[in-house]
């Protein structure tokens, strides 16, 4: 069970390139992130990364109208049919060329793919299981350049395709007699978007130079007539069969039915569908580089959204072209726009900054706003309870992510250069970060502010950082001065400068149980500094090569050190003796970069681990470096247990061990030819200081590497900062059958029999021996509430820890709060002394329990506060109504008294009047 970690989530990146899509209900955004797909639930404010990946970066995603399946296509044209219900890959297909766009028909029966200058219409995969889920129906030719965009009519009878040759083509999905194809011009730049009007053949086309053309059709959708198949003479049939049989078979097999369009006026003797340009509109442009980059149209509300290269977007109402509003959301190019089904929310993707925004245009407010690190991530740190992850990147930002929702909730931008290291203090409410700008900063998670800034007497670039267990001492190592600087968190003053290393300090780590600092350096030593004894060097550990990383075991009794020769050495921290070593120089298997002159086998930099960390129980270590692999070793056996391949994305450099011979020419590798910027598959690099219009921009392929590794304090997951983002691997959610002390008598039937006999303790023991989660949950929730204390007291010691860990995992997501809290309370109260003796091994379980309780506490406290205010409001309202009722009753009494006096006066007057009359 320990090594059954599965990929759980991708944090640190929310959008890279490709088109955004909304789910069927409009409450979730489907965003391509590199070669993976992330789904952001806007209602529940959570994110999920699907457990599927392509071999290169994803360029386009097509979602079926019912929202059940999606077709994902990468840069080479390799496609995956993915079920959005089961999160599984249903089919693999290859289009053999890059695909520009993909769109399902509204009835879900067909989908169109555009590649090169052809549009291919396929039968959409249905509910029946088929050997080939992608069956080609028709191939449509017409444009002379690459096709860019697609749109369907509401009844799926026709579709329109835009092209880079400035033309727009309308094709019939069936063989219509009056509409096979129709070509439209009128633009002076490539077509960015083309859209049908609701229940009509009328068209809107948008080009890159900011021009909108409105086209009116003389025929309604009901006016399309199917072409009748005329019988040919028998002699003509025989001649065609004899001459063109092979050609027809080839076309039917490769391209389906072929429809070739020709630009020109239609024949006069046919009453075909005709278009005329009703109007032409122009968007306001600011500067020469403000090209229109993307567009989306919502048919029911007639809203057109256009995004520009300057980060501005416009909302217009068509066909009158009335501007609703215009807003700048970024200083980078807007790469993709999508509108949800109701038309209320608009999703924007900016590939340059890695931004994903969802804007509610009617209230003019953000529904969702996330941005990842747009450069490499350098480090990460888990909070003590495992709820949060802090990351630092080369963009100078420190971001804090919620591990439950997968979203970033605060970003600190005070650093002016790359952040090299981040860490939490023991309280969990302070984050400390080191940067190359010469500062170490402390951030408060209560008020979200930078409350301490530590600097050195002479400017220094800090490359590593450590905070002691009390949170009082902060130390950082410098790259250039070979010194370690020590500050006080309370006062912010520099306490001491520790000298002695003869090379750059590569890593610092405090002991979790003592005030001892371990520092690794390129001078082939690890020094142990005693913080209580005048900051003197307590021990010096001599390595066989340059020290790269050092870390303490969670109980503080052992040190793990990685060195440049690929060795991981283990040292006893008490007597400074080496207890073991692992030679891992051949386990990383670094790939060969496209620009390398030597093979990967001969390269030295790929044979050393640059980061290492212990698991929560201290029995194994995780190690990673400049490679796509993360290795997990057993410390006691000093052997490799498992290798995790963190990425299979060939868009990164150094992914393959050997160079691709297809890219080799007599002049060298084609990869060395810089194709400039444009729409390449790399990352654009601009000249320093240039904000827009950089004519010398070029791009590079990022190299795959692991910069930091951390195990969660709960022991249920671990995370790695990589070129792809922050990858989280978790035990939760993976179906693993891992029985304990299994016997022939231990079956689900025998366990349920014990439940019927009300033998609760034996049922729990048998369930944990079988170790099937659903069965354990059934047994545990069958136990009556009043029997929990009795069951806990009679439980064998070996099953107490297992039951406590299971209760901690169930408590996090269960609604039976009091039930599971009772289990936890009884287990801790009745077996507390025995558990305390094994506190070191039990610490991850207790931290998981604390995390679950903290989550419920946060949720309930918000609910209770809300209810308390409601009760106070109701109480005040009832008091106010009581006062009003009392005042109203007094007024009524006074009115009654007045009425009685008035009636008496009236009776006397009437009596006198009657006497006078008589």
N, C-alpha and C positions, 0 to 999 in steps of 0.2 A: 504493500500500500504506500510505502514511503516514497517510492520513485515513480508512482503512477500519476505524476503531474501532467495536466493537459493545458494547452493554450486556452486562456480564459478571456482576456480582454486586451485591447490595444489602447493605451492612453498616450497623451502627449502629441497626438496628431488627429485632426478631425476632418481634413480635406487636403487632397494633393492635386488631382486633376480629374477630368471627366465630367459627366453631367450628373446633377443632383436629381433625385426623384422623391416624390412623396408617396406614402402608403395609400391604400384605398380609402381609409377613413380620414386621411389628411392630418393625422396626429403624430406621424413619425417621418423623419427624413432619412433617406437611404443615400449614404455618401461613400464614394470610393476613396480609400486611403491607401495609396501605394498599390499593392497587389491584393488588398483585402477590402472587405465591405463592412462598414459600420452603420448601425441603425440607431438613431437618436430618437427616443420617445419623448415628445415635447409635453405630453400631459403629465407623465410621472417623473420627468426630468432625470432620465437614466439613459445610459448608452450600452450598446452590446456590439461586439465584433463577431461576425459570423465565422465559424470554424472552417472556412474554405479560403483557398488562395490560388491565384493564377501564377504562371511562370514569369510574367512581366507586369509592369504597372497597368492598371485598368484604365481604359480610355472611354468606354461608354457602357451604360447599364440600361437595359430595357425591362420594365416591370409590366406584368400582365394586368389587364383591367380588373380582374378579381383579386389581385394582390397575392396570389398563391405562389407564383414562380417568377423568377427573374433570369434574364440572359445577361451574362457578364462577359465582356470581350476585352482582351488585353492589347498591347501595342502591336503584337505580331499577327493578330487575328485569331488567336486561340480563344474559344468560347466555352463557357460553363453554363449548363442549365441548373439553376439552384432553386431548391424549394425553400420559400420563405416561411413555411410552416414547420417543417422538420429540420431546417438548417442543414440539409444534406445536398450533395452534388448528385444530380439525376442523370446527367449526360455530358459527354465531352465532344466537342466539335472544333474543326479548324477551317477558317475561311481563307487561309493561305495568304492573305494580304491584309494590311491595316484597315479596320472598319471605322468609318467616320461617325455614323449614327445608326441607331436601331430603334424601331417603334412598333408596338403591337397595334393591331386594328381594334377599334372600340368594341367589336363583338367578340374579340379574343380568338378568332379562328385563324388569322394570318398575322405575320409580322414581316416587315420590310427592313432589309439591311443595305446600307450604301457603302460601297468600296470602289475606289478608283472612280470611273465615270459610269458605273452601272448600278442599278437598283435591283436587288434580288428579293423576290417575295417567296416566303416559305409558309408551309402549313404549320400553325402553332402546335406545340405538343399538347395533346389532350389528356383526358383522364385514363385512356386506355394505355396499357403498357406496350410500347413499340420497340423494335430492335433499333430503328433509326428514328430519333425524335425530330430530326431536322429534315423535312422532305421539301425539296425545291419545287415550287409551282411555276413561276415565271421569272424571266430575266428581262429587264427593261433597259434599253440603250437609248441614248439621246444626247445627254450633255457631252461636251468635248473635254471637260476638265473634271477634277475631283468633285464628287457630290458632298454636300455639307449638312443638309437638314431634311427632315421628313415631317409631314403632317397628313392625317387621315380626315375624311369627311365623317360626320357623326353616324352614318349608316354603313360605313366601311365599303362603299361602292368605288371610291376613288381615293388616290393619294397624290400628294404633290412633293416634288423633290427640288431643292435648291442646289446650285452648283457654283464653283469658283469661276466659271466662264461667264458669270453675270446673267445667266439665264435661269428660268424656272420652268419646270416641266410638270404638267398634270397628266397622270396616267390612270387608266381604268383598271380596277382590280379584276374585273371580268371583261369579256369581249363585248363591249358596248358598240352598237352600230354607229352611234353619233359621237362617241368619245373613246378613241384608242389612246391618243396622246395629243398634247397641245403645248406649244412652246411660247413662253412669255419673255419679253426683254424689258427695256425701260430703265435698267440700272447701269451704273458706271463702275461698280466694284462688286466683289464677291457677295453672294447671298448669305446672310447670317441666319435669317429665319423666314419661314413661309407658313402661313396659317389660313385654314378655311374658316369662314364664318359659320355660325351655328345653323345646322340644318340647311345648308346652302352650298353652292359651288363658288360663291364669291370668295375672293382671295385677298390677303394682305401679304406683301413681300417687303422685307427689310434688308438693306445692304450695309456693308461695312462702312461706307462713307457717310452714313447717317441719313439715308433716304428711305421713305416709306411710300410704296405704291399701292393704291386701292384698285383692285380689278373686279369688274362686274360681269357676271355671266348672263347670257340670254336664255339659259335653260335651268330649270329647277332639278333637284335630285330625282324627283319622280318622272322627269322627262327622259331619263336615260333608258335606252331600248337595247335589249340583248340582240346580238347579231345572229341571224338565222344561218344555219349551215346548209348551203345549197348543194344539191347532188351534182357531182361531176360526171361527165360522159365516161363510159367504161373504158374507151381507148385511152383517154387522158389519164385515168387512174392507173392503167397498166404501165403507161410510159413513165409516170412519176415513180411508181414502185420500182421499176427497173433501174432508173437513173439515180434517184436520190435516197434510196433506202439506207445506205450506210451513213450519209450525212445527217439524216433525220434521227437515226439511232444515237449518233454522237451528240447531237444537240439536246435530244431529250434526256440523255443520261447525264450530261454535264451541266446544262443550263436550263432544263425544263423547257417550257414554251418561251420562245424568244420573240420579243416585241422591240422593233427598232424604230425610233422616232427620227424624223427629219425636220429641221427647222425650215419653215416656209409657209406660204399661204395654203389653206386647205383647198381641196378640189371644189369647183363651183357646183357640180351636179349633186353634191351630198349636203344635206342639212345638218352639219355638224355643230357641236357646241362651240360658241364663239365668245371671246372675252374682249372687253374694251376697258381702257384705263379711265377710271372715273375721276381720280384725283391723285396728286403727288404732294407729299409733305417732306419737310426737311427738319432734322433735329438741330438744335443750337450746339455748335462745336466750339470748344475752347482750346485753341492751339492746333498745331498740325498733328499731334500725336494722340488726339482724343478720338480714336476710332471706336465705332460701335462693335462690341465683341460678342454679345450674346443677347437673346431676346426670348420672351415667352408670352403666350397669349391665353387668356381665360375666356372661353367662348360664352358661357352664360352671363357673365358680367361685362363683357366687351372691354376688358382691361388689358392693355399692352404694357409689358415691362421690358425695358431695354437697359442693358449694362454697358458701360464704356471703359476704355483703357485707363482713364484717369481715376476710376473708383466711384464715379457718379452713376446713379440710376434715375430713370424717368418713368413716371406712370402716366399713361395717356388713355383716354376713353375714345374708342373707335366707333364708327367711322369718322366722327367729326374732328378727331385729333385734338381733343381738349386736354391740356396738361393738368393733371390732378395735383401732383407735386414732384419735386426733384430733390434728391438728397445725395450727399457724399458720404459713403460708409467706409472708405478706405483710400489710401493713396496708391494702391496697386490695382492692377487690371482685374476686373470682374470676369471670371472664367465661365461661370454657369449660373443660370437663373431657373427657378422652378416655382410653380404656383400650385397650392393644394386644391383639393376637389371643391371646397366651398368658396375659394377665391379670396379668403381673408388673409392667409399667410403667404409670404413670398420668401423663398430660400435663395440665398446668395452664396456662392463659393468663390474665394479669392485664392488662386493657387500660389501666387508669389509670397503671401504672408501666412498661408495655411489657415485661413479664416473660414468659418461657417457661421452665417447669420440667418436668422428667421425674423422677418419684419412683418408686423401687423399694420397694414397701410391705413386702415380706417382710424385707429386710435393713435397712429404714428408712434409706435413703441416697439421695443425689441421683445420678442418671445424667447429667443435663444441666441446667445452670443458666445462663441467659443473660438479660441485660437491656440494652436499648438506652438511649440518651439519651431521656428522656421529655419533654424540651423541645427547642428548636431546637439544632442543632449550629452552633458558631461558627467552628471552624477545624480544619484537619487538617495532618499532616506525615508524609512518608514517611521511613523509616529509610534510611541510606546504601546498604544493599544491596537495598532494595525489598521486604524480607520482611514488615515490620510497618508499620502505619499507626496513628498516635496521633491521637485526636480529643478536642476539648474542647467542652463544651456549656453551655447556659444553666442546667443543673441543678447546675453546680459540679463536675462529675466529669470526670476525664481517663481515657479508656479506650484500651487498646492492642489492636489487632486483627491477627490473622495473615492475610495476604493469600492464603495457600494454602488454609487451612481456612475462612476467612471468619468465624471466631469470635473473641470477645473473651477474652483470657486473663488480664488484670489490670485492675483499676479502682482509681484513686486518688481518695479522697474528702476530701482535706485542705482544699480550697478551700471557703470559706463563701459565695461568690457566683459569678456567671457567669464562666466561663473564656473569655477573649477571644482567646487565641492560644496555640499549642503549637508546639514545634520540637524536633528531635533535634540532639544534638551530633555532631561528625564521627566519633566512635567508635561511635555507634549504640547505646550502652548507657545513655545519660542523656537523659531527656526534661525539657525546661524549659517551664513554663507560666506565663502571666500572667493575672491575674484582676481583677475589679472590687472585690474585697475588700481591695485595697491590698498584695498580696503577689505575688512571683514565686517559684515553687517549682521545685526540681530533684529529679527522681525517678530512683532507681537501678533498672535492669532486672535486675540480678543478685540483689539482696536484696529488691526490690519495696518500697522505703521512700523516704520524703521525707527526703533527707539535707542539703538546703540550703533555707533560706527567706530571701529577699531582701526588705527593706522600705526605704521612703524615710523621710527625717527628718520630713517632714510627710505626713499621710495623703493618698494619691493613688489614683485609679482608673486602673489600667494597661489600655490598649486595644491596645497592639501590643508586639511582642517580637522580638529578634534575638540570635543567638549567633554569634560569629566562627568561622572555619574551624578554629582551634586548640582551640576549646571552653573557652578561658580567660576571655573577656570576655562578659558578659551585659548587655544593655541593654534598657530598656523605656521606652515613651513614655506620658505621662499625658494624660488627656482635659482635666483642669481647670487644670493649672498650666503647660501648654505647654512642659514641660521633658523632657529625656531623662536617665534615671538609668543610671549605669554601675557594675557590680559585678564583683568578681573571683570566679570559680568556686571557686578553691582556698581562699580565706580567707573568702568570704562578705561581705567588707567593701565598703562603698560607696566607689568610687574617685573619681567625679566626677559633677557634675550639669551637663549641657550645656544652656545657655540660649541664646536667640537667636531662636527661632521666635515669631511674634506670633499664632499660632493653635494649636488643638489638633493634636498630632502624630498623623497618621492611619496611618502605616506606616513600618517600619524594615526595612532589609535590609543585611547585610554582603556585601562583595565576596568571591567564593569564592577569589580568588588574592591579594588584598591586605588589609591591615588598614585598610580604609576603610569607613565606615558611611554609608549613604544614608538620609536621613529626609525623608519627604513630609509636608506640613502644609497646613492650610486657609488659610495665609497666602499661597498661590500660589507657594511656593518648594519646591525640593528642595535640601537642603544635604548636601554631602559632607564628612564629618569624618575627619581623619587621626588614627588611634589611636596612631601612633608619634611624632607631633609634637605632644605636649602637648594632644592632643584639640582641635586648632584646626580651624576651618572651612577646608577646602581650596578648594572651589568652591561657588558658589550658582547653581542653575539656576532661571530665572524662567519660570513657567508662565502660561498665559492664563486659567486658572481654578483653583479649589481643588484641591490634590493629594489623591487618595484612596488610591492604591496605587503602590508602587514595587518593582521586582524587577531583579536582575542576570541577565544571560545566563550560562550555565554556564561560559564561558571568562572572565568578568569584564570583557569589553571593551565591553559595551553595557548601557545602562539602559533599561527600559520604564516609563513613568509614565502612569497614568490620571488624568484630571481630571474635574471636575464637569460640564463641557460635553460629555462623551461622547467626548473625544479621547484616543487613545493615542499618546504622543510617545516617540520613540527618541533617546537621547543617547549620544554617545561619552564613555565614562567617563574617558578620558585627557585630552582637551582641552576637555571640557565644551561641546561643540557639538552642536546638534540635527541628526540624520541623516535623520529622516523622521517622519511622523505618519500616523495613520489616524483618519478621522472616522467613528466608529461609532455616532452618536447614533440612527440609524434602524435599526440592526441588532438591537437588543434586543427590540423589539416587546413592550413591557410590556402586560399586560392591565389591564382596568378593574375595580377593586374594587366590591363591591356597595354600599358606603357612599360612594363617591366622587361628588362633585358635578360634576366635569368629566370629559371623555372621556380615554381613555388617550393619545390623540394630543397633547393639550394638557398632560399631566402632565409635570413636569420631572424627577421623581425616577427615572423609568424610562428616562432617556436618558443614563445614565452607568454605566461599569463600576466596580464596587467591588472587584474582585479580578482579578489578572492573573498569569500565570506563563509562563515559556518552556518549550518542549519540550526534551527531553534533548539534541537536537542543536543547539538554538539557532536553527533556521531558521524557527520559527513560534511564535506566542503564543496562549494560551488566555485568554479574557476572559469574565467573567460578572457579573451584577448582580441587581437586583430584577426578574427575569424568568424565564420557563421555558426560555429559550434560553441555550446556551453557544456562543460564536463562536470559531472558530479562524482566525487570520490568518497569511498569509505575510509575514514581515518585509521581505524583499528587494523583493517586488512590491507591498507595502502594500495587499493586497487580501484580501477575505473568501474563504476556501477552503471552509468548511463550517459549518453551524449544527446543533448537536445539541439536540433537544427532550428535555429531561431528564424531563419528566412530561406525561402526558395526563390526569391525575386531576382531574376537575371538582369533586371534594369540596374542593379548595383554592380559596382566593380569588384573584382577579386572574389567572385562567386564560384567560378569554375577552376579546376586545378590546371587545366591545359587551355591554351588559346584556341579559338575557333579558326580552323584552317580555311574556312570559306571566306574569312575576312582578310586572309593573307594574300598579298600581291608581290610582284618582283621588286616593288619599291618599299615594301614594308606593310605594316598593318593598316587597314582602312580606318581603324579606331583612332589613329593618331591624327587624322584629318579633321580639323575643326570646321564644322559646318556652320558656325555662327550661332546666333540665338534663334529666333523664330519659334516654331512649334516643335523643337527637338525634345528628346526624352530626358534631357539632363536638367541641371539646376543652373539658372542664369547667374552669371557673375557680372556685375557692372563696375565701372571705374569708381573709386572713392569720391564721394561728394556729388555724384550725378544722380538726380532724382527722376528725370524723365528724358527720353530721347537719347539714350546712350548708344551711339553708333558703333562702339567698339565692344558691345556686350558679346559674351561667348558663354559656353556652358561646359559642365564637366559631369562625369558620372560619380555619384557618391560611393565611397568605399565601405563595404560592410564591416562592422566591428562592434564589439561590446565594450562600453566604457565604464560601466558600473554594475555591480550585482548586489542585491540585498535579499535576505530572507525575512518574511513577515514575522513579527514577534509571536503571532498565534501559531506559527508552524504550518498553516494550511496553504500558504502560497509563497512564491518568490517572484521577484521582478528584476528585469534587466533593462538598462538604457542602451539602445542600439541605434544604428543609423535609421532604422525603420520607425522608431518611436520607443515608447515605454511598454514593453511586453510583460504581461502578468500571466504566470503559470500557476494553476490552482488545483488542489485536490477536489474541491467542490464541483459538483456537476458532472463528474466523470463516473461512469458505471464500471465499477471494479469489484469483482468477486474475490474476496480475500478472507477465506475462512480461518478460524483459530481453533486449534485442537478438535478437528473435525472427526466425527465417528459415523458409523453406518446408521446409528439410531437417531442422529441429529437431522431431522427432516422438517419441513414446514408443517406436515401433518402431526408429527409428535409434539411440536411446539404449540399448535392450536389445541391439541388434546390437553396439555398441561393448563392452558388458559381456561378450558371448560371445567377442569377440576379445581380451578382457583388456586393452583400451585404457582403463585406469582414469581417467587424467587427462582425456581427451577426453569420456568418459562423464559425469564430474562437471561439466565445463564446459557440455555440452549440457543436462544436467538443470537447472543453475542458470539457463540461458537460458530454458528452458521454465517454470521456477519453479513447479512443482507439488509440493506437500509430500510426498505419498505416493511420488512417483517419486524425489525427492531422497533420501528415507529408504532406498528400495530400493537405489539406486546406492551410497550411502555404506556400507551394511551388507554389500554384496557384496564390497567391496574387502578382500582378505586382510590380516590383521593385520601381517604382515611387510612388506607393500608400502606401508604408510601413510607412512613417512618419505620414500620415493621419490616418491610422488604429491604430497606437500606441497612438496617441493623443486622440482618441475616445474610447479607450479600458477601461472598468471598472477596478477600482483599484484591485479588488479581483482576477482578471485574469492576472494582470501584473506579479505577482510573478510566477504564474504557467507557463506563456508563457516564462518568462526569464529562468526558470529551464529547460523547454523543449528545448529552443534554445541552452542552454549550453550543454545538452546531445547530441543534433543533430550535433552541431558544431564539436564535437570530431571526428566523423567518416565520416562526409559529405565532398564532394568535392566542394560544393557551398560555398566557403569561404567568398567571398564578400557579398553574399546574407544574410547569417546568421550574419555576422559582422554588416551589416546595421541594422538588427533587434535589435541586442544587443545594438548598439550605440543609436538608437532612443529610446529604452525603458529606458536606463539609463539617457539619456539627458532630456527626457520629464517627467519622474517620479522620478528623482534622489532625490529630497527633501523628498518625501513620503517614498521612499525606505530607505533613511538614518535614518529615525525615527525608522525603524524596522530592523536596521542593524544586531542586534544580531541573530534574527530568519533567516535573509536572508544570513548570512555569508556562510553556506555550499553551497548555490546556486552560490554565487559570486566566491567562491574558485573553484567550478566545472567549471565555465566559464573561470576563469584564467587558469586552467589546460588545457582546450581544446585549448585556444589561444596559450598557451606556446608550446603545442605539434606541432601545425601548424607553429609556429614561428621557432622552432628548425628545422623542416623538410624543410621549405622554405629557411631559412638562409643557410643551407647546399647546397641546390639547387642553390641559388643565387650566393654563393661563387664559386661553380663549374662553373656556366654559366659565371660569371665575368672573371674567369681565361681563359675560352674558348674564350670569346670576346677579351680579351687582346692578347691572342695568335693569333687569327685571324687578329686583327688589326696590330700586329707586323709583321705577315706574309705578309699582304697586303702591308705594308710599304716597307718591304724587296723586294717584287716583283716589287713595283713601282720604287725603286732605281735601280733594275736590268734592268727594262724596259728602264729607262732614260739612263742608261749607254749603253744599247744595241742600243738605237736610236742614241746616239752620235757616237758610233762606226760605225753605218751604214752611217751616214752623212759624216764622215771622209773618209770612203771607197769610197763613191760616188764621193767626190772631187778628190781623188787620181785616181779614174777610169777615170774622165773627163780629168785630166792632162795627164794621160797616153794615152788616145785616141787621144788627140791633138798632142802629141809628135809622136805617131805612124803615124798620117796622114801626118805630115810634113816630116817624114823620108821616107814614101812611095812615096810622091810627088817628093822628090829629087831623089829617086831611079828610078822613072819612067822617069824623065828628063835625067838621065845618060844613061838609056837604049835607049831612043830615039836619 
